């Protein structure tokens, strides 16, 4: 079961989420986060550590932790529909494994100005 973590963000703002995993999920894994406005719908925003960018992943062999950092730019959050609650999941995938690590709601609030 993935961990549930709800996110709130003002449209046009920067957002950064950082978390660690106590296993090496850096080499050979693709990390992907997708936002959708309805379950099963098309992605309104896709971030990854491959072609789309927005996710960085690093392994620390001393602490044996993988650090994952999700970054949403003001341009990306500004392009999303204001006053909308999206759903997201954060998945990792390799040749032999696929896991959803995080999921939740992503509430986007319109700015006053």
N, C-alpha and C positions, 0 to 999 in steps of 0.2 A: 504494500500500500504506500502510495506517495504521501509525503508530509503536506499538510494544507497550510498555505500562507497567502492571505489576502493582501492586495496592494492597492494603495490609493495615490493618485497623482493628479496634479493640475495640468491641464492641456498646455503644451508649449514649454513645460519644465523638463529638466534633466532628472533622470532616475538611475540609481545604481543599487544593485542588490549583490551582496557578497556572502557566500556560504562555503563551508568546508565539508568534505566527505572523508572518512577515514579508510580510504581505499584508493588505489591508483586508477583513476578514471581519466587520465590525461592522454597517454599515448594510445592511438588506435581507436579512440572513441570520438564520435561526433556528438556535440551537445547542441540541442535545439530547444528554443522557447517560441511557442506560437500563441498569439492572441486571436480569439474569435469572438464575434458578437453573439453568436448562438451556437450551442453545442452541435457539432457536426458540420458547421458552416465553414466557409472559406476563411483563410487566415487574413486578418487585417494587418498583422505585423508578424514577421518571422525573423528571429535572430538566431545566429549559430556561430560556431567557432570555425566555420568553413567559409563558403562564398558570400554569405549575407553579412557576416560580422556581427558585432554587438555582444559577443560572449568570448571571454578569455578564460583559459584553463591552465593551471600550473600545478605541478607535483613537487612536494618538498619531501625528499627522501629521508631527511633527518627526523621530521615530525610524522612522516608517513601520512600526510594529509594532501588531498587534492583541493585546491581553492578555485572556485568558480565565481566569475564576476560578470553580471549582466549589466549592460549599459544602454539606456535609451536616451537618445539625443532630443533636444528641444524640437528639431525638425520632425523627428519621428513621432513624438507625442502630439505635436501640433497638427499632424496629418490625420490623427485619429478623431473619430466623432465625439464631440463634447457631450458631457452629461450622459455617458454610456457606461454600462457595466459590461465588461468583457470577461471571458473565461480564458485561462491560460494553463498550459502545462509545460514543464521543463523535462525533457527526455534526454537520455544518453543512449547511444547505439554503437555497437561494434559488429564485426562479422558474425559473432556467435551470441550476442546478448542485446536485449533492448529493455530499458527500465524507465519508468516515469518516477522522477525524484520529488518534484514539487507540482502542486496544482492549486488553483484557487480562483478567486475573482479579482479582476483588475478594474477598479473604479476610476473613471476619468471624469474629472470635474472641469467645467468651463471656467476660465479666468474672468474676473470682473472686467479687466481691460485688456 
